[in-house]
Amino acid sequence: MVDAIRLLAHSYGVTADQVREVPGGVANRGFVLGERLFVRVARPTFEADLRKETVVVPVARDAGVRTPAILEYDPSDAHLGAPYVVVERVHGTEPEVTPAAVVVDLARLHTVRRGALAEVPVDGWGEPRVAVGELADRGYLDAETARWLAGWFTRLEQRFDRSAPAVLVHGDVAPHNLLVGSDNSLQAVIDWGDAAWGPRALDFAKLRLTEVVQLLPEYLSVVRELSDSALAEDELAAGVLYLHLSWGVGKLQADPWPGQRHWTAPPASRLASLLHFFTATPPYPWSTLT
């Protein structure tokens, strides 16, 4: 594939010595083409996600989200053996601390009206009590703990509206999908393969709750400026916690996944993080959500 990438680079006036593969990437292989371009090649079974990105990215950019423009999309296997996109290269690094400015981009994204985005699926809240029951049936949880967990989900559901209109979400807001400058200023939100119509809480479900606590007030402030939304912090916090707890429970039966950089990859990490969060005296409204 590297030789084919070099031929593609040549068509953009980029010499072979300026082509470099970037390690990592679950859904795509990535290649730097000089200072201005970046190529993402879909791995097997992820072709549809790449196609979805070509639909979502222009809409996100129109809404004011900082994300690289797509310059070329080839859905065939003719040139690189798999579909690929050529995008603008944004210079930046993965942040150690999630930049506060990301909430501005999320608020802008969440104001997109649902339209003719045929490639974008609908995601939802799921049914975590079913997962709790399965864990009890299979011996992962004792009956009393399972009842307590199910009750927690029920109490949280009373704090937010599961039927609220879906918004356009990125679906994988995490440090590895953000690029920042040397001063931690947000340069770009990347990798839109998990984009969906769903609850806005989804875009806070892969950040640690200690970060979410800091980000939600500013996010809500921007949302109010853009759309006059009356969404309350306690309602959004309840939804975010619901997803964190739900995904943590759902991960308990997963096999260990060593060597991954994201904190949610190990099966028990999310639930342990929740334990840590609530034993550290979280502020209002989080302190009322147990």
C-alpha positions as protocol buffer text, in pm:
chain_id: "A"
residue {
  index: 1
  type: MET
  ca { x: 0 y: 0 z: 0 }
}
residue {
  index: 2
  type: VAL
  ca { x: 286 y: 240 z: 73 }
}
residue {
  index: 3
  type: ASP
  ca { x: 387 y: 250 z: -294 }
}
residue {
  index: 4
  type: ALA
  ca { x: 29 y: 333 z: -389 }
}
residue {
  index: 5
  type: ILE
  ca { x: 21 y: 607 z: -125 }
}
residue {
  index: 6
  type: ARG
  ca { x: 338 y: 755 z: -275 }
}
residue {
  index: 7
  type: LEU
  ca { x: 174 y: 762 z: -617 }
}
residue {
  index: 8
  type: LEU
  ca { x: -124 y: 941 z: -464 }
}
residue {
  index: 9
  type: ALA
  ca { x: 112 y: 1186 z: -296 }
}
residue {
  index: 10
  type: HIS
  ca { x: 282 y: 1253 z: -628 }
}
residue {
  index: 11
  type: SER
  ca { x: -53 y: 1354 z: -779 }
}
residue {
  index: 12
  type: TYR
  ca { x: -70 y: 1627 z: -511 }
}
residue {
  index: 13
  type: GLY
  ca { x: 287 y: 1739 z: -572 }
}
residue {
  index: 14
  type: VAL
  ca { x: 422 y: 1565 z: -262 }
}
residue {
  index: 15
  type: THR
  ca { x: 748 y: 1374 z: -292 }
}
residue {
  index: 16
  type: ALA
  ca { x: 789 y: 1017 z: -168 }
}
residue {
  index: 17
  type: ASP
  ca { x: 1023 y: 1119 z: 116 }
}
residue {
  index: 18
  type: GLN
  ca { x: 739 y: 1330 z: 263 }
}
residue {
  index: 19
  type: VAL
  ca { x: 508 y: 1030 z: 306 }
}
residue {
  index: 20
  type: ARG
  ca { x: 494 y: 881 z: 653 }
}
residue {
  index: 21
  type: GLU
  ca { x: 253 y: 635 z: 815 }
}
residue {
  index: 22
  type: VAL
  ca { x: 116 y: 735 z: 1154 }
}
residue {
  index: 23
  type: PRO
  ca { x: 91 y: 436 z: 1391 }
}
residue {
  index: 24
  type: GLY
  ca { x: -235 y: 343 z: 1559 }
}
residue {
  index: 25
  type: GLY
  ca { x: -588 y: 389 z: 1436 }
}
residue {
  index: 26
  type: VAL
  ca { x: -848 y: 119 z: 1484 }
}
residue {
  index: 27
  type: ALA
  ca { x: -1075 y: 208 z: 1192 }
}
residue {
  index: 28
  type: ASN
  ca { x: -823 y: 357 z: 949 }
}
residue {
  index: 29
  type: ARG
  ca { x: -458 y: 361 z: 856 }
}
residue {
  index: 30
  type: GLY
  ca { x: -325 y: 716 z: 849 }
}
residue {
  index: 31
  type: PHE
  ca { x: -51 y: 868 z: 634 }
}
residue {
  index: 32
  type: VAL
  ca { x: 106 y: 1213 z: 645 }
}
residue {
  index: 33
  type: LEU
  ca { x: 159 y: 1363 z: 299 }
}
residue {
  index: 34
  type: GLY
  ca { x: 394 y: 1652 z: 353 }
}
residue {
  index: 35
  type: GLU
  ca { x: 291 y: 1955 z: 556 }
}
residue {
  index: 36
  type: ARG
  ca { x: -56 y: 2007 z: 409 }
}
residue {
  index: 37
  type: LEU
  ca { x: -228 y: 1671 z: 359 }
}
residue {
  index: 38
  type: PHE
  ca { x: -331 y: 1359 z: 546 }
}
residue {
  index: 39
  type: VAL
  ca { x: -473 y: 1034 z: 405 }
}
residue {
  index: 40
  type: ARG
  ca { x: -700 y: 796 z: 592 }
}
residue {
  index: 41
  type: VAL
  ca { x: -750 y: 447 z: 446 }
}
residue {
  index: 42
  type: ALA
  ca { x: -1037 y: 237 z: 576 }
}
residue {
  index: 43
  type: ARG
  ca { x: -950 y: -91 z: 741 }
}
residue {
  index: 44
  type: PRO
  ca { x: -1171 y: -393 z: 657 }
}
residue {
  index: 45
  type: THR
  ca { x: -1527 y: -364 z: 796 }
}
residue {
  index: 46
  type: PHE
  ca { x: -1488 y: 13 z: 856 }
}
residue {
  index: 47
  type: GLU
  ca { x: -1563 y: 129 z: 501 }
}
residue {
  index: 48
  type: ALA
  ca { x: -1912 y: 249 z: 595 }
}
residue {
  index: 49
  type: ASP
  ca { x: -1772 y: 461 z: 878 }
}
residue {
  index: 50
  type: LEU
  ca { x: -1539 y: 638 z: 637 }
}
residue {
  index: 51
  type: ARG
  ca { x: -1825 y: 700 z: 396 }
}
residue {
  index: 52
  type: LYS
  ca { x: -2030 y: 841 z: 684 }
}
residue {
  index: 53
  type: GLU
  ca { x: -1750 y: 1085 z: 763 }
}
residue {
  index: 54
  type: THR
  ca { x: -1768 y: 1230 z: 412 }
}
residue {
  index: 55
  type: VAL
  ca { x: -2131 y: 1319 z: 480 }
}
residue {
  index: 56
  type: VAL
  ca { x: -2093 y: 1447 z: 836 }
}
residue {
  index: 57
  type: VAL
  ca { x: -1773 y: 1652 z: 808 }
}
residue {
  index: 58
  type: PRO
  ca { x: -1909 y: 1917 z: 566 }
}
residue {
  index: 59
  type: VAL
  ca { x: -2216 y: 1961 z: 786 }
}
residue {
  index: 60
  type: ALA
  ca { x: -2002 y: 1991 z: 1099 }
}
residue {
  index: 61
  type: ARG
  ca { x: -1775 y: 2246 z: 931 }
}
residue {
  index: 62
  type: ASP
  ca { x: -2076 y: 2448 z: 819 }
}
residue {
  index: 63
  type: ALA
  ca { x: -2187 y: 2456 z: 1183 }
}
residue {
  index: 64
  type: GLY
  ca { x: -1849 y: 2599 z: 1285 }
}
residue {
  index: 65
  type: VAL
  ca { x: -1683 y: 2286 z: 1420 }
}
residue {
  index: 66
  type: ARG
  ca { x: -1306 y: 2284 z: 1385 }
}
residue {
  index: 67
  type: THR
  ca { x: -1240 y: 1973 z: 1179 }
}
residue {
  index: 68
  type: PRO
  ca { x: -1023 y: 1918 z: 871 }
}
residue {
  index: 69
  type: ALA
  ca { x: -1185 y: 1962 z: 530 }
}
residue {
  index: 70
  type: ILE
  ca { x: -1215 y: 1658 z: 305 }
}
residue {
  index: 71
  type: LEU
  ca { x: -1042 y: 1721 z: -27 }
}
residue {
  index: 72
  type: GLU
  ca { x: -1097 y: 1384 z: -196 }
}
residue {
  index: 73
  type: TYR
  ca { x: -1296 y: 1069 z: -132 }
}
residue {
  index: 74
  type: ASP
  ca { x: -1249 y: 749 z: -331 }
}
residue {
  index: 75
  type: PRO
  ca { x: -1500 y: 479 z: -227 }
}
residue {
  index: 76
  type: SER
  ca { x: -1345 y: 218 z: -456 }
}
residue {
  index: 77
  type: ASP
  ca { x: -1059 y: -25 z: -400 }
}
residue {
  index: 78
  type: ALA
  ca { x: -900 y: 67 z: -731 }
}
residue {
  index: 79
  type: HIS
  ca { x: -610 y: 281 z: -613 }
}
residue {
  index: 80
  type: LEU
  ca { x: -520 y: 187 z: -256 }
}
residue {
  index: 81
  type: GLY
  ca { x: -701 y: -145 z: -221 }
}
residue {
  index: 82
  type: ALA
  ca { x: -958 y: 19 z: 10 }
}
residue {
  index: 83
  type: PRO
  ca { x: -1166 y: 338 z: 26 }
}
residue {
  index: 84
  type: TYR
  ca { x: -974 y: 647 z: 136 }
}
residue {
  index: 85
  type: VAL
  ca { x: -1006 y: 1018 z: 201 }
}
residue {
  index: 86
  type: VAL
  ca { x: -754 y: 1296 z: 158 }
}
residue {
  index: 87
  type: VAL
  ca { x: -802 y: 1570 z: 418 }
}
residue {
  index: 88
  type: GLU
  ca { x: -631 y: 1890 z: 520 }
}
residue {
  index: 89
  type: ARG
  ca { x: -353 y: 1822 z: 765 }
}
residue {
  index: 90
  type: VAL
  ca { x: -396 y: 1996 z: 1100 }
}
residue {
  index: 91
  type: HIS
  ca { x: -80 y: 2029 z: 1304 }
}
residue {
  index: 92
  type: GLY
  ca { x: -130 y: 1942 z: 1667 }
}
residue {
  index: 93
  type: THR
  ca { x: -91 y: 1676 z: 1932 }
}
residue {
  index: 94
  type: GLU
  ca { x: -322 y: 1470 z: 2151 }
}
residue {
  index: 95
  type: PRO
  ca { x: -405 y: 1666 z: 2466 }
}
residue {
  index: 96
  type: GLU
  ca { x: -319 y: 1550 z: 2815 }
}
residue {
  index: 97
  type: VAL
  ca { x: -607 y: 1762 z: 2946 }
}
residue {
  index: 98
  type: THR
  ca { x: -925 y: 1803 z: 2742 }
}
residue {
  index: 99
  type: PRO
  ca { x: -932 y: 2165 z: 2618 }
}
residue {
  index: 100
  type: ALA
  ca { x: -1227 y: 2365 z: 2749 }
}
residue {
  index: 101
  type: ALA
  ca { x: -1291 y: 2502 z: 2399 }
}
residue {
  index: 102
  type: VAL
  ca { x: -1418 y: 2163 z: 2285 }
}
residue {
  index: 103
  type: VAL
  ca { x: -1755 y: 2247 z: 2440 }
}
residue {
  index: 104
  type: VAL
  ca { x: -1796 y: 2533 z: 2193 }
}
residue {
  index: 105
  type: ASP
  ca { x: -1759 y: 2293 z: 1902 }
}
residue {
  index: 106
  type: LEU
  ca { x: -1992 y: 2040 z: 2063 }
}
residue {
  index: 107
  type: ALA
  ca { x: -2255 y: 2304 z: 2125 }
}
residue {
  index: 108
  type: ARG
  ca { x: -2233 y: 2411 z: 1761 }
}
residue {
  index: 109
  type: LEU
  ca { x: -2257 y: 2052 z: 1643 }
}
residue {
  index: 110
  type: HIS
  ca { x: -2559 y: 1984 z: 1862 }
}
residue {
  index: 111
  type: THR
  ca { x: -2753 y: 2268 z: 1700 }
}
residue {
  index: 112
  type: VAL
  ca { x: -2748 y: 2097 z: 1358 }
}
residue {
  index: 113
  type: ARG
  ca { x: -3102 y: 2025 z: 1251 }
}
residue {
  index: 114
  type: ARG
  ca { x: -3186 y: 1671 z: 1161 }
}
residue {
  index: 115
  type: GLY
  ca { x: -3200 y: 1651 z: 784 }
}
residue {
  index: 116
  type: ALA
  ca { x: -3096 y: 1439 z: 491 }
}
residue {
  index: 117
  type: LEU
  ca { x: -2792 y: 1273 z: 653 }
}
residue {
  index: 118
  type: ALA
  ca { x: -2882 y: 926 z: 531 }
}
residue {
  index: 119
  type: GLU
  ca { x: -2548 y: 777 z: 636 }
}
residue {
  index: 120
  type: VAL
  ca { x: -2591 y: 877 z: 999 }
}
residue {
  index: 121
  type: PRO
  ca { x: -2757 y: 619 z: 1227 }
}
residue {
  index: 122
  type: VAL
  ca { x: -2965 y: 680 z: 1537 }
}
residue {
  index: 123
  type: ASP
  ca { x: -2815 y: 595 z: 1874 }
}
residue {
  index: 124
  type: GLY
  ca { x: -2992 y: 596 z: 2208 }
}
residue {
  index: 125
  type: TRP
  ca { x: -2983 y: 533 z: 2579 }
}
residue {
  index: 126
  type: GLY
  ca { x: -2993 y: 154 z: 2564 }
}
residue {
  index: 127
  type: GLU
  ca { x: -3156 y: -71 z: 2823 }
}
residue {
  index: 128
  type: PRO
  ca { x: -2895 y: -114 z: 3098 }
}
residue {
  index: 129
  type: ARG
  ca { x: -3127 y: -300 z: 3335 }
}
residue {
  index: 130
  type: VAL
  ca { x: -3128 y: -586 z: 3084 }
}
residue {
  index: 131
  type: ALA
  ca { x: -2749 y: -599 z: 3108 }
}
residue {
  index: 132
  type: VAL
  ca { x: -2771 y: -594 z: 3487 }
}
residue {
  index: 133
  type: GLY
  ca { x: -3008 y: -891 z: 3479 }
}
residue {
  index: 134
  type: GLU
  ca { x: -2774 y: -1084 z: 3250 }
}
residue {
  index: 135
  type: LEU
  ca { x: -2480 y: -1017 z: 3481 }
}
residue {
  index: 136
  type: ALA
  ca { x: -2679 y: -1151 z: 3774 }
}
residue {
  index: 137
  type: ASP
  ca { x: -2792 y: -1457 z: 3578 }
}
residue {
  index: 138
  type: ARG
  ca { x: -2434 y: -1537 z: 3476 }
}
residue {
  index: 139
  type: GLY
  ca { x: -2294 y: -1491 z: 3825 }
}
residue {
  index: 140
  type: TYR
  ca { x: -2108 y: -1164 z: 3772 }
}
residue {
  index: 141
  type: LEU
  ca { x: -2333 y: -989 z: 4027 }
}
residue {
  index: 142
  type: ASP
  ca { x: -2518 y: -1108 z: 4334 }
}
residue {
  index: 143
  type: ALA
  ca { x: -2893 y: -1053 z: 4339 }
}
residue {
  index: 144
  type: GLU
  ca { x: -2890 y: -772 z: 4595 }
}
residue {
  index: 145
  type: THR
  ca { x: -2626 y: -571 z: 4407 }
}
residue {
  index: 146
  type: ALA
  ca { x: -2816 y: -625 z: 4081 }
}
residue {
  index: 147
  type: ARG
  ca { x: -3134 y: -484 z: 4238 }
}
residue {
  index: 148
  type: TRP
  ca { x: -2942 y: -184 z: 4369 }
}
residue {
  index: 149
  type: LEU
  ca { x: -2788 y: -114 z: 4027 }
}
residue {
  index: 150
  type: ALA
  ca { x: -3124 y: -147 z: 3851 }
}
residue {
  index: 151
  type: GLY
  ca { x: -3272 y: 94 z: 4104 }
}
residue {
  index: 152
  type: TRP
  ca { x: -2993 y: 345 z: 4039 }
}
residue {
  index: 153
  type: PHE
  ca { x: -3074 y: 342 z: 3668 }
}
residue {
  index: 154
  type: THR
  ca { x: -3442 y: 393 z: 3748 }
}
residue {
  index: 155
  type: ARG
  ca { x: -3366 y: 692 z: 3971 }
}
residue {
  index: 156
  type: LEU
  ca { x: -3143 y: 849 z: 3708 }
}
residue {
  index: 157
  type: GLU
  ca { x: -3410 y: 806 z: 3440 }
}
residue {
  index: 158
  type: GLN
  ca { x: -3640 y: 1018 z: 3653 }
}
residue {
  index: 159
  type: ARG
  ca { x: -3390 y: 1305 z: 3629 }
}
residue {
  index: 160
  type: PHE
  ca { x: -3374 y: 1342 z: 3248 }
}
residue {
  index: 161
  type: ASP
  ca { x: -3597 y: 1303 z: 2943 }
}
residue {
  index: 162
  type: ARG
  ca { x: -3517 y: 988 z: 2745 }
}
residue {
  index: 163
  type: SER
  ca { x: -3751 y: 1109 z: 2470 }
}
residue {
  index: 164
  type: ALA
  ca { x: -3578 y: 1446 z: 2415 }
}
residue {
  index: 165
  type: PRO
  ca { x: -3503 y: 1521 z: 2048 }
}
residue {
  index: 166
  type: ALA
  ca { x: -3181 y: 1366 z: 1920 }
}
residue {
  index: 167
  type: VAL
  ca { x: -2892 y: 1589 z: 1819 }
}
residue {
  index: 168
  type: LEU
  ca { x: -2598 y: 1526 z: 1590 }
}
residue {
  index: 169
  type: VAL
  ca { x: -2318 y: 1386 z: 1806 }
}
residue {
  index: 170
  type: HIS
  ca { x: -1955 y: 1309 z: 1730 }
}
residue {
  index: 171
  type: GLY
  ca { x: -1986 y: 990 z: 1931 }
}
residue {
  index: 172
  type: ASP
  ca { x: -1621 y: 948 z: 2028 }
}
residue {
  index: 173
  type: VAL
  ca { x: -1507 y: 1268 z: 2199 }
}
residue {
  index: 174
  type: ALA
  ca { x: -1186 y: 1160 z: 2368 }
}
residue {
  index: 175
  type: PRO
  ca { x: -828 y: 1291 z: 2377 }
}
residue {
  index: 176
  type: HIS
  ca { x: -716 y: 1068 z: 2089 }
}
residue {
  index: 177
  type: ASN
  ca { x: -971 y: 1241 z: 1864 }
}
residue {
  index: 178
  type: LEU
  ca { x: -866 y: 1595 z: 1955 }
}
residue {
  index: 179
  type: LEU
  ca { x: -567 y: 1794 z: 1833 }
}
residue {
  index: 180
  type: VAL
  ca { x: -429 y: 2085 z: 2034 }
}
residue {
  index: 181
  type: GLY
  ca { x: -153 y: 2341 z: 1997 }
}
residue {
  index: 182
  type: SER
  ca { x: 142 y: 2387 z: 2230 }
}
residue {
  index: 183
  type: ASP
  ca { x: -78 y: 2598 z: 2462 }
}
residue {
  index: 184
  type: ASN
  ca { x: -350 y: 2327 z: 2470 }
}
residue {
  index: 185
  type: SER
  ca { x: -570 y: 2536 z: 2239 }
}
residue {
  index: 186
  type: LEU
  ca { x: -810 y: 2323 z: 2037 }
}
residue {
  index: 187
  type: GLN
  ca { x: -702 y: 2287 z: 1676 }
}
residue {
  index: 188
  type: ALA
  ca { x: -938 y: 2016 z: 1552 }
}
residue {
  index: 189
  type: VAL
  ca { x: -1191 y: 1749 z: 1635 }
}
residue {
  index: 190
  type: ILE
  ca { x: -1114 y: 1446 z: 1418 }
}
residue {
  index: 191
  type: ASP
  ca { x: -1244 y: 1095 z: 1335 }
}
residue {
  index: 192
  type: TRP
  ca { x: -1620 y: 1109 z: 1274 }
}
residue {
  index: 193
  type: GLY
  ca { x: -1678 y: 738 z: 1221 }
}
residue {
  index: 194
  type: ASP
  ca { x: -1901 y: 711 z: 1530 }
}
residue {
  index: 195
  type: ALA
  ca { x: -2119 y: 1013 z: 1447 }
}
residue {
  index: 196
  type: ALA
  ca { x: -2489 y: 958 z: 1511 }
}
residue {
  index: 197
  type: TRP
  ca { x: -2819 y: 1119 z: 1600 }
}
residue {
  index: 198
  type: GLY
  ca { x: -2857 y: 1067 z: 1971 }
}
residue {
  index: 199
  type: PRO
  ca { x: -2862 y: 1220 z: 2319 }
}
residue {
  index: 200
  type: ARG
  ca { x: -2619 y: 1508 z: 2365 }
}
residue {
  index: 201
  type: ALA
  ca { x: -2492 y: 1325 z: 2673 }
}
residue {
  index: 202
  type: LEU
  ca { x: -2320 y: 1079 z: 2438 }
}
residue {
  index: 203
  type: ASP
  ca { x: -2053 y: 1337 z: 2363 }
}
residue {
  index: 204
  type: PHE
  ca { x: -1953 y: 1345 z: 2731 }
}
residue {
  index: 205
  type: ALA
  ca { x: -1955 y: 970 z: 2786 }
}
residue {
  index: 206
  type: LYS
  ca { x: -1591 y: 902 z: 2697 }
}
residue {
  index: 207
  type: LEU
  ca { x: -1443 y: 1179 z: 2907 }
}
residue {
  index: 208
  type: ARG
  ca { x: -1362 y: 1124 z: 3273 }
}
residue {
  index: 209
  type: LEU
  ca { x: -1633 y: 1262 z: 3499 }
}
residue {
  index: 210
  type: THR
  ca { x: -1375 y: 1483 z: 3670 }
}
residue {
  index: 211
  type: GLU
  ca { x: -1338 y: 1660 z: 3333 }
}
residue {
  index: 212
  type: VAL
  ca { x: -1710 y: 1659 z: 3258 }
}
residue {
  index: 213
  type: VAL
  ca { x: -1777 y: 1842 z: 3586 }
}
residue {
  index: 214
  type: GLN
  ca { x: -1556 y: 2126 z: 3463 }
}
residue {
  index: 215
  type: LEU
  ca { x: -1692 y: 2129 z: 3107 }
}
residue {
  index: 216
  type: LEU
  ca { x: -2070 y: 2109 z: 3148 }
}
residue {
  index: 217
  type: PRO
  ca { x: -2139 y: 2460 z: 3282 }
}
residue {
  index: 218
  type: GLU
  ca { x: -1957 y: 2627 z: 2994 }
}
residue {
  index: 219
  type: TYR
  ca { x: -2119 y: 2391 z: 2744 }
}
residue {
  index: 220
  type: LEU
  ca { x: -2465 y: 2481 z: 2872 }
}
residue {
  index: 221
  type: SER
  ca { x: -2378 y: 2851 z: 2855 }
}
residue {
  index: 222
  type: VAL
  ca { x: -2280 y: 2820 z: 2488 }
}
residue {
  index: 223
  type: VAL
  ca { x: -2589 y: 2611 z: 2408 }
}
residue {
  index: 224
  type: ARG
  ca { x: -2811 y: 2882 z: 2558 }
}
residue {
  index: 225
  type: GLU
  ca { x: -2640 y: 3147 z: 2346 }
}
residue {
  index: 226
  type: LEU
  ca { x: -2684 y: 2945 z: 2029 }
}
residue {
  index: 227
  type: SER
  ca { x: -3033 y: 2805 z: 2075 }
}
residue {
  index: 228
  type: ASP
  ca { x: -3198 y: 2952 z: 2385 }
}
residue {
  index: 229
  type: SER
  ca { x: -3216 y: 2599 z: 2525 }
}
residue {
  index: 230
  type: ALA
  ca { x: -3349 y: 2569 z: 2878 }
}
residue {
  index: 231
  type: LEU
  ca { x: -3156 y: 2247 z: 2944 }
}
residue {
  index: 232
  type: ALA
  ca { x: -3057 y: 2229 z: 3309 }
}
residue {
  index: 233
  type: GLU
  ca { x: -2719 y: 2112 z: 3436 }
}
residue {
  index: 234
  type: ASP
  ca { x: -2866 y: 1849 z: 3666 }
}
residue {
  index: 235
  type: GLU
  ca { x: -3064 y: 1697 z: 3378 }
}
residue {
  index: 236
  type: LEU
  ca { x: -2761 y: 1671 z: 3151 }
}
residue {
  index: 237
  type: ALA
  ca { x: -2542 y: 1545 z: 3435 }
}
residue {
  index: 238
  type: ALA
  ca { x: -2793 y: 1268 z: 3508 }
}
residue {
  index: 239
  type: GLY
  ca { x: -2789 y: 1162 z: 3145 }
}
residue {
  index: 240
  type: VAL
  ca { x: -2409 y: 1161 z: 3130 }
}
residue {
  index: 241
  type: LEU
  ca { x: -2385 y: 956 z: 3450 }
}
residue {
  index: 242
  type: TYR
  ca { x: -2649 y: 715 z: 3317 }
}
residue {
  index: 243
  type: LEU
  ca { x: -2433 y: 644 z: 3011 }
}
residue {
  index: 244
  type: HIS
  ca { x: -2110 y: 613 z: 3210 }
}
residue {
  index: 245
  type: LEU
  ca { x: -2274 y: 366 z: 3445 }
}
residue {
  index: 246
  type: SER
  ca { x: -2448 y: 179 z: 3164 }
}
residue {
  index: 247
  type: TRP
  ca { x: -2134 y: 140 z: 2956 }
}
residue {
  index: 248
  type: GLY
  ca { x: -1934 y: 43 z: 3262 }
}
residue {
  index: 249
  type: VAL
  ca { x: -2181 y: -235 z: 3345 }
}
residue {
  index: 250
  type: GLY
  ca { x: -2189 y: -346 z: 2982 }
}
residue {
  index: 251
  type: LYS
  ca { x: -1809 y: -376 z: 2972 }
}
residue {
  index: 252
  type: LEU
  ca { x: -1781 y: -611 z: 3268 }
}
residue {
  index: 253
  type: GLN
  ca { x: -1806 y: -923 z: 3054 }
}
residue {
  index: 254
  type: ALA
  ca { x: -1550 y: -801 z: 2798 }
}
residue {
  index: 255
  type: ASP
  ca { x: -1210 y: -962 z: 2763 }
}
residue {
  index: 256
  type: PRO
  ca { x: -908 y: -762 z: 2883 }
}
residue {
  index: 257
  type: TRP
  ca { x: -762 y: -533 z: 2616 }
}
residue {
  index: 258
  type: PRO
  ca { x: -405 y: -449 z: 2719 }
}
residue {
  index: 259
  type: GLY
  ca { x: -193 y: -191 z: 2545 }
}
residue {
  index: 260
  type: GLN
  ca { x: -478 y: 47 z: 2458 }
}
residue {
  index: 261
  type: ARG
  ca { x: -429 y: 415 z: 2532 }
}
residue {
  index: 262
  type: HIS
  ca { x: -787 y: 505 z: 2614 }
}
residue {
  index: 263
  type: TRP
  ca { x: -887 y: 483 z: 2980 }
}
residue {
  index: 264
  type: THR
  ca { x: -1215 y: 302 z: 2907 }
}
residue {
  index: 265
  type: ALA
  ca { x: -1049 y: 10 z: 2726 }
}
residue {
  index: 266
  type: PRO
  ca { x: -990 y: -216 z: 3032 }
}
residue {
  index: 267
  type: PRO
  ca { x: -1320 y: -382 z: 3133 }
}
residue {
  index: 268
  type: ALA
  ca { x: -1329 y: -254 z: 3492 }
}
residue {
  index: 269
  type: SER
  ca { x: -1178 y: 92 z: 3444 }
}
residue {
  index: 270
  type: ARG
  ca { x: -1500 y: 285 z: 3393 }
}
residue {
  index: 271
  type: LEU
  ca { x: -1670 y: 146 z: 3704 }
}
residue {
  index: 272
  type: ALA
  ca { x: -1354 y: 198 z: 3910 }
}
residue {
  index: 273
  type: SER
  ca { x: -1341 y: 556 z: 3783 }
}
residue {
  index: 274
  type: LEU
  ca { x: -1702 y: 607 z: 3893 }
}
residue {
  index: 275
  type: LEU
  ca { x: -1613 y: 472 z: 4239 }
}
residue {
  index: 276
  type: HIS
  ca { x: -1321 y: 713 z: 4258 }
}
residue {
  index: 277
  type: PHE
  ca { x: -1538 y: 1004 z: 4145 }
}
residue {
  index: 278
  type: PHE
  ca { x: -1810 y: 952 z: 4405 }
}
residue {
  index: 279
  type: THR
  ca { x: -1569 y: 891 z: 4692 }
}
residue {
  index: 280
  type: ALA
  ca { x: -1402 y: 1227 z: 4619 }
}
residue {
  index: 281
  type: THR
  ca { x: -1710 y: 1433 z: 4718 }
}
residue {
  index: 282
  type: PRO
  ca { x: -1835 y: 1553 z: 4378 }
}
residue {
  index: 283
  type: PRO
  ca { x: -2004 y: 1895 z: 4361 }
}
residue {
  index: 284
  type: TYR
  ca { x: -2371 y: 1969 z: 4302 }
}
residue {
  index: 285
  type: PRO
  ca { x: -2560 y: 1843 z: 4104 }
}
residue {
  index: 286
  type: TRP
  ca { x: -2348 y: 1526 z: 4086 }
}
residue {
  index: 287
  type: SER
  ca { x: -2371 y: 1476 z: 4461 }
}
residue {
  index: 288
  type: THR
  ca { x: -2751 y: 1434 z: 4425 }
}
residue {
  index: 289
  type: LEU
  ca { x: -2736 y: 1165 z: 4158 }
}
residue {
  index: 290
  type: THR
  ca { x: -2667 y: 856 z: 4364 }
}
